[in-house]
Amino acid sequence: MRMKALLATAVCVCFAIHATAQDYSKYLWEFPESANIRLQADKQWMRDDLRTEVDKILAAGHLAPYYFNACDLHHEGYFLYVAPGRVITTLAWAYPHLSAEQQARVKAYVAKELANPRYAPWAGAKLPWDEGTGREGLGKPRGFNFDRWWGMEAQYRPFLHTYYGLWLYGHRSGDWQTIKGYWPQIKQFYAAKAGTAEVYGEFGAHIAMARLARQFGDEATEKLAVETAGKCFAAGKDYAAMETTSLKYFNRLKERQHNVLRSTHFMLLNMPPEVGRYLKDNVGDAVVQKNDAIKRRYPHWWFIAPPYESWAGNIGPDCEGVGLPREIFGMVYPVERWVADTKADTLASYLTSGPDGLGDCYWLEPLAWTIEAYGDIRWTDVRKGL
C-alpha cells in the first residue's frame, strides 16, 4: 500500500510539473483559422472596402508614419505607425481576402519593404518620418516636428510587435523563402531587444519568434523565445503590475495627474488574437472592465477622430487639442473581438466609421478580423505539417 501511495504521489508530481510546463503552449502554438466565411449581401462591403484600401497601399508604395494633429499648433503633432514593418502585419491579415492579383502585388510589396534596411522590422525603433507617401493622403509626409515628439514621448514606445506580422505574413502567404533570407538579422535583433517586449501588446513578438524559429529549424532561438514568452505570460497575470510596467513605455500616461489618457489601454496596442485569448483566460474581467470604462468615457470611440478632449492629455480651458487618434480603435476593438466575445454584427457596426488615411492599421486589421468572425473559427496548432 505504501509503495502504491508513493507511486501515486510521484505520478501526481510529474503530472503537475508537466502541466505547468505546458501551461502556455496553446498561446504559443495555436492560431485562429477561419473557414466557411458567410457574408450576407449587406456585409459584402467589408471585403470590397478591404480590397480597395489595400489597393491604395500598394499604389502608394512605402508609407511614412501617420501625422495626427487635432489642434492649430504644429508642434503638438502626434504620430502613429512609427515602428518599421508595421504595415506588413496589416497586409498579412488582409491577404486571404484579396484577389490573386493583389496577393501577388502584396508579395512584391513586402519583399521591397524587407529589402530596405530602414523599413524592415529589425531596422530599429522608428521609421524615417520624411520617406515614402504620407498616410494623411496629401502626397508627401507631413511630419511636423517629428523629432520633438520623438524626444518627448515616442523614444520609449515599444516596437517589437511587428515581428508578429513577419510570422503572420509567412503563415498566410506561404512566402517563407523571402523571410528566411533575413533570418540572421531577424534573430539577432530579437535577441538584443526581447526584453523590451514586456507589455501585453508586445507578447506577440515572442510568439512569432518561437514559430519562426520552428519554421527555420533554429532550436536555440526557439528556446529563447519560448522561455521569454513564458516569463511574460507569468508576469501578465498581475494586471495591476502590468499597468505599472506600461508607464515605462507610454510615459504620457504619467505626465499629468489629470491626464484623461490614463483611462485608456495603451498596453494592449498591437496585440494579436493569441494574446487576447490569454487575457480572456487569465485577466479577462479586469480587461473587459477597463474596456467598458473606455467605451463609457468615449461612447463614439469608433468614429474617425471623435471630438473628445483631449488626445494631448489636457482637459478644460487649457485643452491642447480635440479628437482622439485611431489608437483608441486599436485599444478597444481587439478586446471586443478576442476577449469580450462581441457578436459579428456588432463588430461590423464599428467598421462603418471608415479608415483614417492610407493604411489605417488599427481599422484595417479589425476589418479583416470582422470578416473572419462571420466564419467558423478553429484554434489550430501551427506546428502541424512542419
C-alpha positions as a Markdown table, in Angstrom:
| # | Residue | x | y | z |
|---|---|---|---|---|
| 1 | Met | 0.0 | 0.0 | 0.0 |
| 2 | Arg | 2.8 | 2.4 | 0.9 |
| 3 | Met | 4.5 | 1.7 | -2.4 |
| 4 | Lys | 1.3 | 2.4 | -4.3 |
| 5 | Ala | 0.9 | 5.7 | -2.4 |
| 6 | Leu | 4.4 | 6.7 | -3.3 |
| 7 | Leu | 3.9 | 5.9 | -6.9 |
| 8 | Ala | 0.6 | 7.8 | -7.0 |
| 9 | Thr | 2.3 | 10.8 | -5.4 |
| 10 | Ala | 5.2 | 10.6 | -7.9 |
| 11 | Val | 2.7 | 10.5 | -10.8 |
| 12 | Cys | 0.8 | 13.5 | -9.5 |
| 13 | Val | 4.0 | 15.5 | -9.0 |
| 14 | Cys | 5.2 | 14.6 | -12.5 |
| 15 | Phe | 1.8 | 15.5 | -14.0 |
| 16 | Ala | 1.8 | 18.8 | -12.1 |
| 17 | Ile | 5.3 | 19.7 | -13.4 |
| 18 | His | 4.2 | 18.7 | -17.0 |
| 19 | Ala | 1.0 | 20.7 | -16.7 |
| 20 | Thr | 2.9 | 23.8 | -15.5 |
| 21 | Ala | 5.4 | 23.4 | -18.4 |
| 22 | Gln | 2.6 | 23.2 | -20.9 |
| 23 | Asp | 0.5 | 25.9 | -19.4 |
| 24 | Tyr | 1.2 | 28.5 | -22.1 |
| 25 | Ser | 1.5 | 26.1 | -25.1 |
| 26 | Lys | -1.8 | 26.9 | -26.6 |
| 27 | Tyr | -1.0 | 30.6 | -26.8 |
| 28 | Leu | 2.4 | 29.9 | -28.3 |
| 29 | Trp | 1.3 | 27.5 | -31.0 |
| 30 | Glu | -2.4 | 27.8 | -31.8 |
| 31 | Phe | -3.8 | 30.3 | -34.3 |
| 32 | Pro | -7.5 | 31.1 | -35.0 |
| 33 | Glu | -8.0 | 29.8 | -38.5 |
| 34 | Ser | -11.3 | 30.9 | -40.1 |
| 35 | Ala | -13.3 | 28.8 | -42.6 |
| 36 | Asn | -16.6 | 28.9 | -44.3 |
| 37 | Ile | -17.0 | 32.7 | -44.2 |
| 38 | Arg | -20.6 | 33.6 | -44.8 |
| 39 | Leu | -21.0 | 37.3 | -45.7 |
| 40 | Gln | -24.6 | 38.3 | -46.5 |
| 41 | Ala | -25.3 | 40.8 | -49.2 |
| 42 | Asp | -25.4 | 43.7 | -46.7 |
| 43 | Lys | -21.9 | 42.8 | -45.4 |
| 44 | Gln | -20.1 | 42.4 | -48.7 |
| 45 | Trp | -18.9 | 46.0 | -48.4 |
| 46 | Met | -16.4 | 44.8 | -45.9 |
| 47 | Arg | -14.5 | 42.6 | -48.3 |
| 48 | Asp | -14.8 | 45.3 | -51.0 |
| 49 | Asp | -13.5 | 48.0 | -48.7 |
| 50 | Leu | -10.6 | 45.8 | -47.6 |
| 51 | Arg | -9.5 | 45.3 | -51.2 |
| 52 | Thr | -10.0 | 48.9 | -52.0 |
| 53 | Glu | -7.8 | 50.1 | -49.1 |
| 54 | Val | -5.1 | 47.5 | -49.8 |
| 55 | Asp | -5.0 | 48.7 | -53.4 |
| 56 | Lys | -4.3 | 52.2 | -52.1 |
| 57 | Ile | -1.4 | 50.9 | -50.0 |
| 58 | Leu | 0.1 | 49.0 | -52.9 |
| 59 | Ala | -0.3 | 52.0 | -55.3 |
| 60 | Ala | 1.3 | 54.4 | -52.7 |
| 61 | Gly | 4.3 | 52.3 | -52.0 |
| 62 | His | 6.2 | 52.8 | -48.8 |
| 63 | Leu | 4.1 | 54.6 | -46.2 |
| 64 | Ala | 5.6 | 57.2 | -43.8 |
| 65 | Pro | 4.3 | 57.4 | -40.2 |
| 66 | Tyr | 0.9 | 59.0 | -39.9 |
| 67 | Tyr | 0.8 | 62.5 | -38.5 |
| 68 | Phe | -2.2 | 63.3 | -36.4 |
| 69 | Asn | -3.0 | 66.9 | -35.3 |
| 70 | Ala | -6.2 | 67.9 | -33.7 |
| 71 | Cys | -5.3 | 71.5 | -32.9 |
| 72 | Asp | -3.7 | 74.5 | -34.6 |
| 73 | Leu | -0.2 | 74.0 | -33.1 |
| 74 | His | 2.1 | 72.1 | -35.4 |
| 75 | His | 4.5 | 71.4 | -32.5 |
| 76 | Glu | 1.7 | 69.4 | -30.8 |
| 77 | Gly | 1.7 | 66.8 | -33.5 |
| 78 | Tyr | 1.2 | 63.1 | -32.7 |
| 79 | Phe | 2.4 | 60.1 | -34.8 |
| 80 | Leu | 1.1 | 56.6 | -35.4 |
| 81 | Tyr | 2.5 | 53.6 | -37.1 |
| 82 | Val | 6.1 | 54.5 | -36.4 |
| 83 | Ala | 7.5 | 51.0 | -35.9 |
| 84 | Pro | 9.3 | 49.7 | -39.0 |
| 85 | Gly | 7.4 | 47.0 | -40.7 |
| 86 | Arg | 4.0 | 47.8 | -39.1 |
| 87 | Val | 2.1 | 47.7 | -42.4 |
| 88 | Ile | 3.3 | 44.1 | -43.1 |
| 89 | Thr | 1.0 | 42.9 | -40.2 |
| 90 | Thr | -1.9 | 44.7 | -41.9 |
| 91 | Leu | -1.3 | 43.2 | -45.3 |
| 92 | Ala | -0.9 | 39.8 | -43.7 |
| 93 | Trp | -4.3 | 40.0 | -42.1 |
| 94 | Ala | -5.8 | 41.1 | -45.3 |
| 95 | Tyr | -4.0 | 38.5 | -47.5 |
| 96 | Pro | -6.6 | 35.7 | -47.7 |
| 97 | His | -9.4 | 38.1 | -48.6 |
| 98 | Leu | -7.6 | 39.6 | -51.6 |
| 99 | Ser | -7.7 | 38.7 | -55.2 |
| 100 | Ala | -4.9 | 36.6 | -56.7 |
| 101 | Glu | -3.6 | 39.6 | -58.5 |
| 102 | Gln | -3.5 | 41.6 | -55.2 |
| 103 | Gln | -1.8 | 38.8 | -53.4 |
| 104 | Ala | 1.0 | 38.8 | -56.0 |
| 105 | Arg | 1.4 | 42.5 | -55.5 |
| 106 | Val | 1.5 | 42.1 | -51.7 |
| 107 | Lys | 4.4 | 39.7 | -52.0 |
| 108 | Ala | 6.3 | 42.1 | -54.2 |
| 109 | Tyr | 5.5 | 45.0 | -51.7 |
| 110 | Val | 6.6 | 43.0 | -48.7 |
| 111 | Ala | 9.8 | 41.9 | -50.4 |
| 112 | Lys | 10.6 | 45.5 | -51.2 |
| 113 | Glu | 10.0 | 46.6 | -47.6 |
| 114 | Leu | 12.1 | 43.9 | -46.1 |
| 115 | Ala | 15.0 | 44.7 | -48.6 |
| 116 | Asn | 15.3 | 48.2 | -47.3 |
| 117 | Pro | 17.3 | 48.3 | -44.1 |
| 118 | Arg | 15.4 | 51.4 | -42.9 |
| 119 | Tyr | 11.9 | 49.9 | -43.3 |
| 120 | Ala | 12.3 | 46.3 | -42.2 |
| 121 | Pro | 11.1 | 45.2 | -38.7 |
| 122 | Trp | 14.7 | 44.8 | -37.5 |
| 123 | Ala | 15.5 | 48.4 | -38.5 |
| 124 | Gly | 15.2 | 49.8 | -35.0 |
| 125 | Ala | 12.5 | 51.7 | -33.2 |
| 126 | Lys | 11.3 | 54.1 | -35.8 |
| 127 | Leu | 10.7 | 54.7 | -39.5 |
| 128 | Pro | 12.1 | 57.9 | -41.1 |
| 129 | Trp | 9.3 | 60.4 | -41.0 |
| 130 | Asp | 10.2 | 62.0 | -44.3 |
| 131 | Glu | 10.5 | 59.0 | -46.6 |
| 132 | Gly | 7.6 | 57.5 | -48.6 |
| 133 | Thr | 4.0 | 58.5 | -49.1 |
| 134 | Gly | 2.2 | 60.4 | -46.3 |
| 135 | Arg | -0.6 | 58.4 | -44.8 |
| 136 | Glu | -2.6 | 61.5 | -44.4 |
| 137 | Gly | -3.5 | 61.3 | -48.1 |
| 138 | Leu | -1.7 | 64.5 | -49.0 |
| 139 | Gly | 1.1 | 63.0 | -51.0 |
| 140 | Lys | 4.3 | 63.9 | -49.2 |
| 141 | Pro | 4.6 | 63.1 | -45.5 |
| 142 | Arg | 3.9 | 66.0 | -43.2 |
| 143 | Gly | 5.8 | 65.0 | -40.1 |
| 144 | Phe | 5.8 | 68.4 | -38.4 |
| 145 | Asn | 8.2 | 68.4 | -35.5 |
| 146 | Phe | 8.7 | 64.6 | -35.5 |
| 147 | Asp | 12.0 | 64.9 | -33.7 |
| 148 | Arg | 10.4 | 66.9 | -30.8 |
| 149 | Trp | 7.7 | 64.3 | -30.4 |
| 150 | Trp | 10.2 | 61.5 | -30.6 |
| 151 | Gly | 12.4 | 63.1 | -27.9 |
| 152 | Met | 9.5 | 63.9 | -25.7 |
| 153 | Glu | 7.5 | 60.7 | -25.8 |
| 154 | Ala | 7.9 | 58.2 | -28.6 |
| 155 | Gln | 11.5 | 57.2 | -27.8 |
| 156 | Tyr | 10.0 | 55.0 | -25.2 |
| 157 | Arg | 7.4 | 53.3 | -27.3 |
| 158 | Pro | 7.7 | 49.5 | -27.8 |
| 159 | Phe | 8.3 | 48.4 | -31.3 |
| 160 | Leu | 8.9 | 44.6 | -31.4 |
| 161 | His | 5.2 | 43.8 | -32.1 |
| 162 | Thr | 5.9 | 44.0 | -35.9 |
| 163 | Tyr | 7.6 | 40.6 | -35.6 |
| 164 | Tyr | 4.2 | 39.0 | -35.3 |
| 165 | Gly | 3.4 | 40.4 | -38.7 |
| 166 | Leu | 6.5 | 38.7 | -40.1 |
| 167 | Trp | 5.3 | 35.3 | -39.0 |
| 168 | Leu | 1.7 | 36.0 | -40.0 |
| 169 | Tyr | 2.8 | 37.0 | -43.5 |
| 170 | Gly | 4.7 | 33.8 | -43.9 |
| 171 | His | 1.9 | 31.7 | -42.5 |
| 172 | Arg | -0.8 | 33.2 | -44.7 |
| 173 | Ser | 1.1 | 33.8 | -47.9 |
| 174 | Gly | 3.5 | 30.7 | -47.8 |
| 175 | Asp | 6.3 | 33.1 | -48.8 |
| 176 | Trp | 8.7 | 31.7 | -46.3 |
| 177 | Gln | 11.8 | 32.0 | -48.5 |
| 178 | Thr | 11.6 | 35.8 | -48.5 |
| 179 | Ile | 11.6 | 35.8 | -44.7 |
| 180 | Lys | 14.2 | 33.1 | -44.4 |
| 181 | Gly | 16.7 | 35.2 | -46.4 |
| 182 | Tyr | 16.8 | 37.7 | -43.5 |
| 183 | Trp | 16.8 | 35.2 | -40.6 |
| 184 | Pro | 20.2 | 36.2 | -39.3 |
| 185 | Gln | 19.1 | 39.8 | -38.9 |
| 186 | Ile | 15.7 | 38.8 | -37.5 |
| 187 | Lys | 17.1 | 36.7 | -34.7 |
| 188 | Gln | 20.0 | 38.9 | -33.9 |
| 189 | Phe | 17.7 | 41.9 | -33.4 |
| 190 | Tyr | 15.2 | 39.9 | -31.4 |
| 191 | Ala | 18.0 | 38.6 | -29.1 |
| 192 | Ala | 19.1 | 42.1 | -28.4 |
| 193 | Lys | 15.6 | 43.6 | -27.9 |
| 194 | Ala | 13.5 | 40.8 | -26.5 |
| 195 | Gly | 13.5 | 42.4 | -23.0 |
| 196 | Thr | 11.6 | 45.5 | -24.3 |
| 197 | Ala | 8.6 | 43.4 | -25.3 |
| 198 | Glu | 7.1 | 43.1 | -21.8 |
| 199 | Val | 3.6 | 44.6 | -22.1 |
| 200 | Tyr | 0.5 | 42.7 | -23.5 |
| 201 | Gly | 0.7 | 44.3 | -26.9 |
| 202 | Glu | 4.2 | 43.1 | -27.4 |
| 203 | Phe | 3.8 | 39.5 | -26.3 |
| 204 | Gly | 3.1 | 38.6 | -29.9 |
| 205 | Ala | 6.8 | 39.1 | -30.7 |
| 206 | His | 7.8 | 36.1 | -28.6 |
| 207 | Ile | 5.0 | 34.0 | -30.1 |
| 208 | Ala | 6.2 | 34.9 | -33.5 |
| 209 | Met | 9.8 | 34.2 | -32.9 |
| 210 | Ala | 9.1 | 30.8 | -31.4 |
| 211 | Arg | 7.1 | 30.0 | -34.6 |
| 212 | Leu | 9.6 | 31.4 | -37.0 |
| 213 | Ala | 12.4 | 29.5 | -35.3 |
| 214 | Arg | 10.4 | 26.3 | -35.5 |
| 215 | Gln | 9.8 | 27.0 | -39.2 |
| 216 | Phe | 13.5 | 27.5 | -39.9 |
| 217 | Gly | 14.8 | 24.8 | -37.6 |
| 218 | Asp | 16.6 | 27.1 | -35.1 |
| 219 | Glu | 16.3 | 25.3 | -31.8 |
| 220 | Ala | 18.3 | 27.8 | -29.8 |
| 221 | Thr | 16.2 | 30.8 | -30.9 |
| 222 | Glu | 13.0 | 28.8 | -30.3 |
| 223 | Lys | 14.1 | 28.0 | -26.8 |
| 224 | Leu | 14.9 | 31.7 | -26.1 |
| 225 | Ala | 11.5 | 32.8 | -27.5 |
| 226 | Val | 9.5 | 30.1 | -25.6 |
| 227 | Glu | 11.3 | 30.9 | -22.3 |
| 228 | Thr | 10.8 | 34.7 | -22.7 |
| 229 | Ala | 7.2 | 34.2 | -23.6 |
| 230 | Gly | 6.7 | 32.1 | -20.5 |
| 231 | Lys | 8.1 | 34.8 | -18.3 |
| 232 | Cys | 5.9 | 37.4 | -19.9 |
| 233 | Phe | 2.8 | 35.2 | -19.6 |
| 234 | Ala | 3.6 | 34.6 | -16.0 |
| 235 | Ala | 4.1 | 38.3 | -15.3 |
| 236 | Gly | 1.0 | 39.3 | -17.2 |
| 237 | Lys | -1.3 | 37.5 | -14.8 |
| 238 | Asp | -0.8 | 40.5 | -12.5 |
| 239 | Tyr | -2.9 | 43.1 | -14.4 |
| 240 | Ala | -2.2 | 45.9 | -12.0 |
| 241 | Ala | 1.6 | 45.3 | -12.2 |
| 242 | Met | 1.3 | 45.3 | -16.0 |
| 243 | Glu | -0.3 | 48.7 | -15.9 |
| 244 | Thr | 2.7 | 50.0 | -13.9 |
| 245 | Thr | 5.1 | 48.4 | -16.3 |
| 246 | Ser | 3.4 | 50.1 | -19.2 |
| 247 | Leu | 4.3 | 53.5 | -17.8 |
| 248 | Lys | 7.9 | 52.9 | -18.8 |
| 249 | Tyr | 6.8 | 52.9 | -22.5 |
| 250 | Phe | 3.8 | 55.2 | -22.6 |
| 251 | Asn | 5.2 | 58.0 | -20.4 |
| 252 | Arg | 2.5 | 60.4 | -21.4 |
| 253 | Leu | 0.2 | 58.5 | -19.1 |
| 254 | Lys | 2.1 | 59.8 | -16.1 |
| 255 | Glu | 2.9 | 63.3 | -17.4 |
| 256 | Arg | -0.1 | 65.0 | -15.7 |
| 257 | Gln | -2.3 | 63.9 | -12.8 |
| 258 | His | -5.4 | 64.9 | -14.7 |
| 259 | Asn | -4.4 | 63.2 | -17.9 |
| 260 | Val | -7.5 | 61.7 | -19.4 |
| 261 | Leu | -5.4 | 59.2 | -21.3 |
| 262 | Arg | -5.0 | 57.3 | -18.0 |
| 263 | Ser | -8.4 | 55.9 | -18.8 |
| 264 | Thr | -7.2 | 54.1 | -21.9 |
| 265 | His | -5.5 | 50.8 | -22.7 |
| 266 | Phe | -2.2 | 51.7 | -24.3 |
| 267 | Met | -0.6 | 48.5 | -23.1 |
| 268 | Leu | -2.9 | 46.5 | -25.4 |
| 269 | Leu | -2.0 | 48.3 | -28.7 |
| 270 | Asn | -1.0 | 45.8 | -31.4 |
| 271 | Met | -1.9 | 42.7 | -29.6 |
| 272 | Pro | -2.7 | 39.6 | -31.7 |
| 273 | Pro | -5.6 | 37.2 | -31.1 |
| 274 | Glu | -3.4 | 34.7 | -29.2 |
| 275 | Val | -2.8 | 37.4 | -26.6 |
| 276 | Gly | -6.5 | 38.2 | -26.5 |
| 277 | Arg | -7.1 | 34.6 | -25.8 |
| 278 | Tyr | -4.5 | 34.6 | -23.0 |
| 279 | Leu | -6.1 | 37.8 | -21.5 |
| 280 | Lys | -9.5 | 36.2 | -21.5 |
| 281 | Asp | -8.3 | 33.1 | -19.7 |
| 282 | Asn | -6.2 | 34.9 | -17.1 |
| 283 | Val | -7.2 | 38.6 | -16.5 |
| 284 | Gly | -10.4 | 38.7 | -18.6 |
| 285 | Asp | -12.6 | 40.5 | -16.0 |
| 286 | Ala | -10.0 | 43.3 | -15.5 |
| 287 | Val | -9.5 | 43.8 | -19.2 |
| 288 | Val | -13.2 | 43.9 | -20.0 |
| 289 | Gln | -14.0 | 46.2 | -17.1 |
| 290 | Lys | -11.3 | 48.7 | -18.3 |
| 291 | Asn | -12.6 | 48.4 | -21.9 |
| 292 | Asp | -16.2 | 49.1 | -20.7 |
| 293 | Ala | -14.9 | 52.2 | -18.9 |
| 294 | Ile | -13.2 | 53.4 | -22.0 |
| 295 | Lys | -16.4 | 53.0 | -24.0 |
| 296 | Arg | -18.4 | 54.9 | -21.3 |
| 297 | Arg | -15.9 | 57.7 | -21.4 |
| 298 | Tyr | -15.8 | 57.8 | -25.2 |
| 299 | Pro | -19.1 | 56.3 | -26.4 |
| 300 | His | -18.2 | 57.1 | -30.1 |
| 301 | Trp | -14.7 | 55.7 | -29.8 |
| 302 | Trp | -15.1 | 54.0 | -33.2 |
| 303 | Phe | -15.6 | 57.3 | -35.2 |
| 304 | Ile | -12.7 | 58.9 | -37.1 |
| 305 | Ala | -11.1 | 61.3 | -34.6 |
| 306 | Pro | -14.2 | 61.7 | -32.4 |
| 307 | Pro | -14.1 | 65.2 | -30.9 |
| 308 | Tyr | -13.5 | 64.4 | -27.3 |
| 309 | Glu | -10.9 | 66.3 | -25.3 |
| 310 | Ser | -8.2 | 65.6 | -25.4 |
| 311 | Trp | -5.6 | 63.4 | -27.1 |
| 312 | Ala | -2.9 | 65.6 | -25.7 |
| 313 | Gly | -3.9 | 64.8 | -22.2 |
| 314 | Asn | -5.3 | 68.1 | -21.0 |
| 315 | Ile | -8.9 | 68.9 | -20.1 |
| 316 | Gly | -10.8 | 72.2 | -19.6 |
| 317 | Pro | -9.7 | 75.6 | -20.7 |
| 318 | Asp | -6.1 | 74.6 | -21.3 |
| 319 | Cys | -7.0 | 71.8 | -23.7 |
| 320 | Glu | -4.4 | 71.5 | -26.4 |
| 321 | Gly | -6.5 | 69.6 | -28.9 |
| 322 | Val | -9.8 | 67.9 | -29.5 |
| 323 | Gly | -10.2 | 64.5 | -31.0 |
| 324 | Leu | -8.8 | 61.0 | -30.4 |
| 325 | Pro | -6.3 | 59.3 | -32.7 |
| 326 | Arg | -7.0 | 55.9 | -34.1 |
| 327 | Glu | -5.1 | 54.3 | -31.3 |
| 328 | Ile | -8.3 | 54.3 | -29.4 |
| 329 | Phe | -9.7 | 51.9 | -32.0 |
| 330 | Gly | -6.6 | 49.8 | -31.6 |
| 331 | Met | -7.2 | 49.5 | -27.9 |
| 332 | Val | -10.9 | 48.8 | -27.7 |
| 333 | Tyr | -11.7 | 46.7 | -30.8 |
| 334 | Pro | -9.2 | 43.8 | -30.0 |
| 335 | Val | -10.8 | 43.4 | -26.6 |
| 336 | Glu | -14.3 | 43.3 | -28.2 |
| 337 | Arg | -13.2 | 40.7 | -30.7 |
| 338 | Trp | -10.9 | 38.4 | -28.7 |
| 339 | Val | -11.8 | 38.9 | -25.0 |
| 340 | Ala | -15.5 | 40.0 | -24.8 |
| 341 | Asp | -16.9 | 37.7 | -27.4 |
| 342 | Thr | -18.8 | 40.5 | -29.1 |
| 343 | Lys | -21.2 | 39.4 | -31.9 |
| 344 | Ala | -20.1 | 39.7 | -35.5 |
| 345 | Asp | -22.9 | 42.2 | -36.4 |
| 346 | Thr | -21.9 | 44.5 | -33.6 |
| 347 | Leu | -18.3 | 44.3 | -34.7 |
| 348 | Ala | -19.3 | 45.2 | -38.2 |
| 349 | Ser | -21.2 | 48.3 | -36.9 |
| 350 | Tyr | -17.9 | 49.7 | -35.6 |
| 351 | Leu | -16.3 | 49.4 | -39.0 |
| 352 | Thr | -18.8 | 51.7 | -40.7 |
| 353 | Ser | -16.6 | 54.6 | -39.5 |
| 354 | Gly | -14.2 | 54.1 | -42.4 |
| 355 | Pro | -10.4 | 54.3 | -42.4 |
| 356 | Asp | -8.4 | 57.3 | -41.3 |
| 357 | Gly | -5.9 | 58.0 | -44.0 |
| 358 | Leu | -3.9 | 55.5 | -46.0 |
| 359 | Gly | -3.1 | 52.1 | -44.5 |
| 360 | Asp | -5.1 | 52.7 | -41.3 |
| 361 | Cys | -3.7 | 49.6 | -39.5 |
| 362 | Tyr | -6.0 | 49.9 | -36.4 |
| 363 | Trp | -9.1 | 49.9 | -38.7 |
| 364 | Leu | -8.0 | 47.5 | -41.5 |
| 365 | Glu | -6.9 | 44.7 | -39.2 |
| 366 | Pro | -10.3 | 44.8 | -37.3 |
| 367 | Leu | -11.9 | 44.8 | -40.8 |
| 368 | Ala | -10.2 | 41.5 | -41.6 |
| 369 | Trp | -11.0 | 40.1 | -38.2 |
| 370 | Thr | -14.7 | 41.0 | -38.6 |
| 371 | Ile | -14.9 | 39.3 | -42.0 |
| 372 | Glu | -13.4 | 36.2 | -40.4 |
| 373 | Ala | -15.9 | 36.5 | -37.5 |
| 374 | Tyr | -18.6 | 35.5 | -40.0 |
| 375 | Gly | -16.9 | 32.2 | -40.5 |
| 376 | Asp | -16.1 | 29.1 | -38.3 |
| 377 | Ile | -13.1 | 29.8 | -36.1 |
| 378 | Arg | -10.9 | 26.9 | -35.1 |
| 379 | Trp | -7.7 | 27.2 | -33.0 |
| 380 | Thr | -5.2 | 25.2 | -34.9 |
| 381 | Asp | -1.6 | 24.1 | -33.9 |
| 382 | Val | 0.7 | 25.8 | -36.4 |
| 383 | Arg | 3.4 | 23.2 | -35.9 |
| 384 | Lys | 1.4 | 20.6 | -37.8 |
| 385 | Gly | 2.9 | 19.9 | -41.2 |
| 386 | Leu | 6.3 | 21.3 | -40.3 |
